[in-house]
C-alpha cells in the first residue's frame, strides 16, 4: 500500500511538467504581443511619442527577448533567436523576409542600410519618385516588391550615397536566396522563457498580473476560495439528493418512483448549464413575469470590502449563491442518481441480498445495511471524477452570475490578455484534479480489501 502511494505521488511531477509544457506552448501560440498589451493596459497609445520606449522597456521586463524553450528547430538560414530583435518593426519585417527564403545574414545587412535610408528620407527633395520610394521602402518584403524598390533606386537615385547601399543589399539578398534548406537544432539552455517561468513557479512565484500588477498567487488565491466553495456545495447537495433518489429508484425498479425520477433527472441533464442559468435569472430575479417570481436578488451585485473575511462576505451574499448551486446540481444529480440506481439493481441480484430478503428484514434495513455499503465505493470514485467537472462548470456559472471566483477571473484575464493569471489558474486546476484522483485511488485501496490485496 505504501509502495503504491509512493509510486502514485511520484507520477504527479512528470504529469505536472507535461501540463506545464502544453499550457506554456498554448500561451505562446496565441496571437498578440504581450509587451504591447501591457503598454495599452498602462494607458499608453501605440501612436504616442513614448510608445516605442515604453514598449522596449516592457519587452525586456517580461523577458521576451529570450528564446521560448530549451531548444528550437529552424532552417539553416534562420537566426538562432529571432526574439532577440527588440524592435517590433524590424522583428516583423525579418519574419516576412525569412518567409521569402532570404538569409538572415543578408537580411541584417539590408535592414542596416534600410534604417539609414529611413532616417534620411525627410532630407531628400520632395518629388514623385521620393514619395513612391517612401511607400515602397516600408512595405517591400516580397521578392517582386524588392525588385521594384531596387529598380526605382537605381533609376532615380543613382548617385545617392544613401540609397545605393540599399540597392546593393537587395541585390545581395536576391542573389543568395535559399532554394535548398535543412533543419538545424539550436540549444538555448536555461536562458529561455519556459525555464524562467517554471523555476519561478516552483518557488511559488507565478509572476504578476499584467492588468493591475498584483501577484498572481494573491489574485488566484482569493478567487479559488469562491470556486472551491461553489463546487463542494454543489457536490454535497447533489449527494444529498441523488443517493436516496438512486437507491429508491433501484430498489423499486420499474415502479412509479423509478419512472418519474428518470424523466425528471434526464430533463435537467439535457439542459445546458448556461441556458438553465439564463432561464433562472430571467424568471426568478425580477418581477417582469410577476412579483411572486421575484424570489432571488439580481446576480452580479458583489462588493467585497477591504479586509472583509470570506465568511462575512458569504453571509451577506448567501442569497445570490442559491441559483448558481442549482445550475451545477441539475447536471450532477442525473449522472449520480442513474449510477446509484444501476448499482442498486446489481446488488439486488446478489445472493447475500436474497438471503437478507428471505430472512424477513424490512425495506429500510435492507437499503441501509445491505445496499448502501455496496454502492458507497462507486460513489467515491464518481464523486472524485465529478469534482474537476464541477470546477469547470463553476467557471461558466461564475461568469454568468458575476461570482468573484476563478471562472470570472479567467474570463477577465483571457479577454485582457493577462496570460500569467491564466497560466496560474490552469496549473492550480490541474494540480487539484490530480490530487483528488490520487486521494480517490488511495481511498479506494483502503476501503476495498480486493484492491488492497492486489496491490500487495
C-alpha positions as CSV (number, residue, x, y, z in Angstrom):
1,X,0.0,0.0,0.0
2,X,2.8,2.4,0.9
3,X,4.7,1.5,-2.2
4,X,1.6,2.1,-4.4
5,X,1.1,5.5,-2.7
6,X,4.8,6.4,-3.2
7,X,4.6,5.5,-6.9
8,X,1.4,7.5,-7.5
9,X,2.8,10.5,-5.7
10,X,6.0,10.3,-7.8
11,X,3.9,10.3,-11.0
12,X,2.5,13.7,-10.1
13,X,5.7,15.5,-11.0
14,X,6.0,14.3,-14.7
15,X,2.3,14.8,-15.2
16,X,2.6,18.4,-13.9
17,X,5.6,19.0,-16.2
18,X,3.7,17.8,-19.2
19,X,0.7,20.0,-18.4
20,X,3.1,23.0,-17.8
21,X,4.8,22.5,-21.2
22,X,1.4,22.2,-23.0
23,X,0.0,25.2,-21.2
24,X,3.0,27.4,-21.8
25,X,3.1,26.3,-25.5
26,X,-0.5,27.3,-25.9
27,X,0.1,30.7,-24.3
28,X,3.0,31.4,-26.7
29,X,1.0,30.3,-29.7
30,X,-1.8,32.8,-29.1
31,X,-1.6,35.8,-31.4
32,X,-0.7,39.1,-30.0
33,X,2.2,40.9,-28.3
34,X,2.4,40.8,-24.5
35,X,4.6,43.9,-24.4
36,X,2.2,45.9,-26.5
37,X,-0.8,44.6,-24.4
38,X,0.9,45.7,-21.2
39,X,1.6,49.1,-22.8
40,X,-2.0,49.5,-23.7
41,X,-3.1,48.4,-20.2
42,X,-0.8,51.2,-18.8
43,X,-2.8,53.7,-20.8
44,X,-0.1,54.4,-23.4
45,X,-1.4,54.6,-27.0
46,X,0.8,52.9,-29.7
47,X,0.8,56.2,-31.6
48,X,2.2,58.3,-28.7
49,X,5.7,59.6,-28.7
50,X,6.8,57.5,-25.7
51,X,5.2,54.3,-27.0
52,X,8.4,52.9,-28.5
53,X,10.5,53.5,-25.4
54,X,7.8,52.0,-23.2
55,X,7.4,49.0,-25.5
56,X,11.1,48.3,-25.3
57,X,11.0,48.6,-21.5
58,X,8.1,46.2,-21.2
59,X,9.7,43.8,-23.8
60,X,12.8,43.5,-21.6
61,X,11.0,43.4,-18.3
62,X,8.8,40.5,-19.5
63,X,11.9,38.6,-20.7
64,X,10.5,38.4,-24.3
65,X,14.0,38.8,-25.8
66,X,14.8,35.2,-24.6
67,X,14.1,32.1,-26.7
68,X,10.8,30.3,-25.9
69,X,12.1,26.8,-25.0
70,X,15.3,25.0,-24.2
71,X,15.8,24.2,-27.8
72,X,14.4,25.1,-31.2
73,X,14.5,23.7,-34.7
74,X,14.6,26.0,-37.7
75,X,16.0,26.2,-41.3
76,X,19.7,26.8,-41.5
77,X,19.3,30.4,-42.8
78,X,17.1,31.4,-39.8
79,X,18.6,33.2,-36.8
80,X,19.3,31.4,-33.6
81,X,16.8,33.5,-31.7
82,X,14.6,35.9,-33.6
83,X,13.1,37.2,-30.4
84,X,16.4,39.0,-29.6
85,X,15.4,41.6,-32.2
86,X,13.7,44.0,-29.8
87,X,12.3,46.4,-32.3
88,X,8.7,45.5,-33.3
89,X,9.0,46.7,-36.9
90,X,12.4,45.0,-37.5
91,X,11.2,41.7,-36.0
92,X,8.1,41.6,-38.1
93,X,10.0,42.6,-41.2
94,X,12.6,40.0,-40.6
95,X,9.9,37.3,-40.2
96,X,8.3,38.4,-43.5
97,X,11.7,38.3,-45.3
98,X,12.6,34.9,-43.9
99,X,9.3,33.5,-45.3
100,X,10.6,34.6,-48.7
101,X,13.7,32.4,-48.1
102,X,16.2,35.2,-47.6
103,X,19.2,34.5,-45.4
104,X,19.2,36.2,-42.0
105,X,22.8,37.5,-42.6
106,X,21.7,39.2,-45.8
107,X,18.5,40.5,-44.1
108,X,20.6,42.1,-41.4
109,X,22.7,43.9,-43.9
110,X,19.6,45.1,-45.8
111,X,17.9,46.3,-42.6
112,X,21.0,48.3,-41.6
113,X,21.1,50.1,-45.0
114,X,17.3,50.5,-44.9
115,X,17.4,52.1,-41.4
116,X,19.9,54.7,-42.7
117,X,17.6,55.4,-45.7
118,X,14.5,55.7,-43.5
119,X,16.3,58.2,-41.2
120,X,17.4,60.2,-44.2
121,X,14.1,60.2,-46.1
122,X,13.0,63.6,-44.6
123,X,16.1,65.3,-46.1
124,X,15.5,64.1,-49.6
125,X,14.0,66.5,-52.0
126,X,10.2,66.2,-52.4
127,X,9.3,64.6,-55.8
128,X,7.0,62.0,-57.2
129,X,9.9,59.5,-57.0
130,X,10.6,60.3,-53.4
131,X,7.0,59.8,-52.4
132,X,7.0,56.4,-54.2
133,X,10.3,55.5,-52.5
134,X,8.8,56.3,-49.1
135,X,5.9,53.9,-49.7
136,X,7.9,51.0,-51.1
137,X,10.8,51.2,-48.6
138,X,8.3,50.5,-45.7
139,X,6.2,47.8,-47.4
140,X,8.8,45.9,-49.6
141,X,9.1,42.4,-48.1
142,X,8.5,40.1,-51.1
143,X,10.9,39.5,-53.9
144,X,8.8,41.3,-56.5
145,X,8.3,44.4,-54.4
146,X,12.1,44.4,-53.5
147,X,13.0,44.3,-57.2
148,X,10.7,47.3,-57.9
149,X,12.3,49.1,-55.0
150,X,15.8,48.3,-56.3
151,X,14.8,49.4,-59.8
152,X,13.4,52.7,-58.6
153,X,16.6,53.4,-56.5
154,X,18.9,52.7,-59.5
155,X,16.9,54.8,-62.0
156,X,16.0,57.9,-59.9
157,X,18.7,57.9,-57.1
158,X,21.7,56.5,-58.9
159,X,24.3,58.9,-57.4
160,X,22.9,59.0,-53.8
161,X,25.2,57.7,-51.1
162,X,22.1,56.9,-49.0
163,X,20.1,54.8,-51.5
164,X,23.0,52.9,-53.1
165,X,23.7,50.6,-50.1
166,X,20.0,49.6,-50.0
167,X,20.1,48.6,-53.7
168,X,23.3,46.6,-53.2
169,X,21.8,44.9,-50.2
170,X,18.7,43.9,-52.1
171,X,20.9,42.5,-55.0
172,X,22.8,40.5,-52.4
173,X,19.6,39.1,-50.9
174,X,18.1,38.2,-54.3
175,X,21.3,36.5,-55.5
176,X,21.7,34.4,-52.3
177,X,18.1,33.4,-51.9
178,X,17.9,30.0,-50.2
179,X,16.4,27.4,-52.6
180,X,17.5,24.4,-50.6
181,X,17.3,24.4,-46.8
182,X,17.6,21.9,-44.0
183,X,16.6,21.9,-40.3
184,X,19.1,22.9,-37.6
185,X,18.8,22.2,-33.9
186,X,19.6,25.2,-31.6
187,X,20.2,24.6,-27.9
188,X,19.4,27.6,-25.7
189,X,19.9,26.1,-22.3
190,X,18.3,27.6,-19.2
191,X,18.2,31.1,-20.6
192,X,14.7,30.6,-22.1
193,X,11.3,31.9,-21.2
194,X,9.9,28.5,-20.1
195,X,12.8,27.8,-17.7
196,X,12.4,31.2,-16.1
197,X,8.7,30.7,-15.7
198,X,8.8,27.2,-14.4
199,X,11.7,28.0,-12.0
200,X,9.7,30.9,-10.5
201,X,6.6,28.8,-10.4
202,X,8.4,26.1,-8.4
203,X,9.3,28.7,-5.8
204,X,5.7,29.7,-5.5
205,X,6.1,32.8,-7.7
206,X,3.7,32.8,-10.7
207,X,4.6,36.3,-11.7
208,X,2.5,39.4,-11.6
209,X,-0.7,40.3,-13.4
210,X,-0.4,42.4,-16.5
211,X,-3.6,44.3,-15.7
212,X,-3.0,45.6,-12.2
213,X,0.5,44.4,-11.2
214,X,-0.8,42.3,-8.3
215,X,0.9,38.9,-7.6
216,X,-0.8,36.1,-9.4
217,X,-0.9,33.8,-6.4
218,X,-2.8,36.5,-4.5
219,X,-5.4,37.0,-7.1
220,X,-5.9,33.3,-7.7
221,X,-6.0,32.5,-4.0
222,X,-8.8,34.9,-3.4
223,X,-10.8,33.7,-6.3
224,X,-10.1,30.0,-5.6
225,X,-12.0,30.1,-2.3
226,X,-15.2,31.1,-4.0
227,X,-14.8,28.4,-6.8
228,X,-14.0,25.7,-4.2
229,X,-17.0,26.6,-2.1
230,X,-19.3,26.6,-5.1
231,X,-18.0,23.2,-6.3
232,X,-18.1,21.5,-3.0
233,X,-21.5,22.9,-2.1
234,X,-23.0,21.7,-5.4
235,X,-21.4,18.2,-4.9
236,X,-22.8,18.0,-1.4
237,X,-26.3,19.0,-2.5
238,X,-26.1,16.5,-5.4
239,X,-25.2,13.7,-3.0
240,X,-28.0,14.5,-0.6
241,X,-30.5,14.3,-3.4
242,X,-29.1,11.7,-5.7
243,X,-28.2,9.0,-3.2
244,X,-31.7,8.5,-1.7
245,X,-33.2,9.1,-5.1
246,X,-31.0,6.5,-6.8
247,X,-31.3,3.9,-4.0
248,X,-35.1,4.2,-4.1
249,X,-35.3,4.1,-7.9
250,X,-33.1,0.9,-7.9
251,X,-34.9,-0.8,-5.0
252,X,-38.3,-0.1,-6.5
253,X,-37.2,-0.9,-10.1
254,X,-39.7,-0.2,-12.9
255,X,-42.2,1.3,-10.4
256,X,-43.7,4.8,-10.3
257,X,-40.7,6.5,-8.5
258,X,-38.2,4.9,-10.9
259,X,-40.1,6.2,-14.0
260,X,-40.8,9.6,-12.7
261,X,-37.4,10.3,-11.3
262,X,-35.8,9.1,-14.5
263,X,-37.8,11.5,-16.6
264,X,-37.2,14.5,-14.3
265,X,-33.5,14.0,-14.0
266,X,-33.0,13.4,-17.7
267,X,-34.8,16.6,-18.5
268,X,-32.5,18.5,-16.1
269,X,-29.4,16.7,-17.5
270,X,-30.3,17.7,-21.1
271,X,-30.3,21.4,-20.2
272,X,-27.0,23.2,-20.8
273,X,-25.7,25.0,-17.8
274,X,-25.5,28.4,-19.4
275,X,-29.1,28.1,-20.8
276,X,-30.5,27.0,-17.4
277,X,-28.7,29.8,-15.7
278,X,-30.1,32.3,-18.1
279,X,-33.7,31.0,-17.5
280,X,-33.3,31.2,-13.8
281,X,-32.0,34.8,-14.0
282,X,-34.8,35.9,-16.3
283,X,-37.7,34.3,-14.4
284,X,-36.6,34.4,-10.7
285,X,-34.6,37.6,-10.2
286,X,-37.1,40.2,-11.4
287,X,-40.8,40.9,-11.3
288,X,-41.2,41.1,-15.1
289,X,-43.3,37.9,-15.1
290,X,-45.0,38.5,-11.8
291,X,-43.9,39.8,-8.4
292,X,-44.4,36.3,-6.9
293,X,-41.5,35.0,-9.1
294,X,-39.1,37.7,-7.8
295,X,-37.5,35.3,-5.3
296,X,-33.8,35.9,-5.6
297,X,-31.7,39.0,-5.9
298,X,-30.1,40.1,-9.2
299,X,-26.7,38.5,-9.9
300,X,-23.5,40.4,-10.2
301,X,-24.0,42.9,-7.4
302,X,-20.9,42.0,-5.4
303,X,-18.9,44.3,-3.2
304,X,-16.1,42.9,-1.0
305,X,-14.8,45.4,1.4
306,X,-11.0,45.6,2.1
307,X,-10.1,43.2,4.9
308,X,-13.5,41.5,5.0
309,X,-13.4,37.8,5.7
310,X,-14.8,35.2,3.4
311,X,-17.5,34.1,5.9
312,X,-18.7,37.6,6.3
313,X,-19.0,38.2,2.6
314,X,-20.7,34.8,2.2
315,X,-23.3,35.6,4.8
316,X,-24.0,38.9,3.0
317,X,-24.4,37.3,-0.4
318,X,-25.8,33.8,0.5
319,X,-29.0,34.5,-1.4
320,X,-27.0,35.0,-4.6
321,X,-25.3,31.6,-4.3
322,X,-28.6,29.6,-4.5
323,X,-29.2,29.8,-8.2
324,X,-25.5,29.0,-9.2
325,X,-25.6,25.9,-7.0
326,X,-28.9,24.8,-8.5
327,X,-27.4,25.2,-12.0
328,X,-24.5,22.9,-11.1
329,X,-26.6,20.4,-9.2
330,X,-29.0,19.9,-12.1
331,X,-26.5,18.0,-14.2
332,X,-24.8,16.1,-11.4
333,X,-28.0,14.7,-10.0
334,X,-28.9,12.9,-13.2
335,X,-25.5,11.2,-13.5
336,X,-25.1,10.2,-9.9
337,X,-28.7,9.1,-9.4
338,X,-28.6,6.9,-12.5
339,X,-25.3,5.3,-11.5
340,X,-26.6,4.6,-7.9
341,X,-29.8,3.2,-9.4
342,X,-27.9,0.8,-11.6
343,X,-25.6,-0.3,-8.8
344,X,-28.6,-0.9,-6.5
345,X,-30.2,-3.1,-9.2
346,X,-27.0,-5.1,-9.5
347,X,-26.8,-5.6,-5.7
348,X,-30.4,-6.9,-5.6
349,X,-29.4,-9.8,-7.8
350,X,-26.6,-10.9,-5.4
351,X,-27.1,-14.0,-3.2
352,X,-26.3,-12.1,0.1
353,X,-29.2,-9.7,-0.7
354,X,-31.6,-12.5,-1.5
355,X,-30.5,-14.2,1.8
356,X,-31.2,-11.0,3.8
357,X,-34.5,-10.5,2.0
358,X,-35.5,-14.1,2.8
359,X,-34.7,-13.5,6.5
360,X,-37.6,-11.1,6.6
361,X,-35.7,-7.8,7.1
362,X,-37.6,-4.6,6.4
363,X,-37.0,-2.4,3.3
364,X,-35.3,0.3,5.4
365,X,-32.9,-2.2,6.9
366,X,-32.1,-3.7,3.5
367,X,-31.4,-0.4,1.9
368,X,-29.4,1.0,4.9
369,X,-27.3,-2.0,5.8
370,X,-27.2,-4.2,2.7
371,X,-27.4,-2.0,-0.4
372,X,-25.9,1.4,0.7
373,X,-22.4,0.0,1.8
374,X,-22.1,-1.7,-1.6
375,X,-22.9,1.4,-3.6
376,X,-20.6,3.6,-1.4
377,X,-17.4,2.6,-3.2
378,X,-18.6,3.6,-6.7
379,X,-19.9,6.8,-5.3
380,X,-16.4,7.8,-4.0
381,X,-14.9,7.1,-7.4
382,X,-17.6,9.0,-9.3
383,X,-17.5,12.0,-6.9
384,X,-13.8,12.3,-7.4
385,X,-14.3,12.3,-11.2
386,X,-17.1,14.9,-10.9
387,X,-15.0,17.3,-8.8
388,X,-12.9,18.6,-11.8
389,X,-16.1,18.8,-13.8
390,X,-17.8,20.7,-11.0
391,X,-14.8,23.1,-11.0
392,X,-15.1,23.5,-14.8
393,X,-18.8,24.0,-14.6
394,X,-18.3,26.6,-11.9
395,X,-16.1,28.6,-14.2
396,X,-19.1,29.2,-16.6
397,X,-21.6,29.8,-13.8
398,X,-19.3,32.4,-12.2
399,X,-19.2,34.4,-15.4
400,X,-22.9,34.4,-15.8
401,X,-23.7,35.2,-12.1
402,X,-20.8,37.5,-11.5
403,X,-19.3,35.4,-8.7
404,X,-15.7,36.6,-7.9
405,X,-14.2,33.1,-8.4
406,X,-11.6,31.7,-10.8
407,X,-14.1,31.4,-13.6
408,X,-14.7,35.1,-13.8
409,X,-11.0,35.8,-13.2
410,X,-10.0,33.6,-16.0
411,X,-12.6,35.2,-18.3
412,X,-11.3,38.6,-17.5
413,X,-7.7,37.5,-17.9
414,X,-8.3,36.0,-21.3
415,X,-10.2,39.0,-22.6
416,X,-7.4,41.2,-21.2
417,X,-4.5,39.1,-22.5
418,X,-3.4,38.6,-18.9
419,X,-1.6,35.3,-19.6
420,X,0.3,35.0,-16.3
421,X,-3.0,34.8,-14.4
422,X,-4.4,32.3,-17.0
423,X,-1.4,30.0,-16.6
424,X,-1.6,30.3,-12.8
425,X,-5.3,29.2,-12.8
426,X,-4.7,26.4,-15.2
427,X,-1.8,25.0,-13.1
428,X,-3.9,25.2,-9.9
429,X,-6.9,23.4,-11.6
430,X,-4.6,20.7,-12.9
431,X,-2.9,20.2,-9.6
432,X,-6.2,20.0,-7.7
433,X,-7.6,17.5,-10.2
434,X,-4.6,15.2,-9.9
435,X,-4.6,15.4,-6.2
436,X,-8.2,14.5,-6.0
437,X,-7.8,11.5,-8.3
438,X,-4.8,10.4,-6.2
439,X,-6.7,10.6,-3.0
440,X,-9.6,8.7,-4.5
441,X,-7.4,5.8,-5.6
442,X,-5.7,5.6,-2.2
443,X,-9.2,5.8,-0.5
444,X,-10.5,3.0,-2.8
445,X,-7.5,0.9,-2.0
446,X,-8.0,1.5,1.7
447,X,-11.8,0.7,1.7
448,X,-11.8,-2.2,-0.7
449,X,-9.8,-5.2,0.5
450,X,-9.7,-6.7,-3.0
451,X,-7.8,-3.6,-4.4
452,X,-5.5,-3.6,-1.3
453,X,-4.7,-7.3,-1.8
454,X,-4.0,-6.8,-5.5
455,X,-1.5,-4.0,-4.7
456,X,0.4,-6.1,-2.2
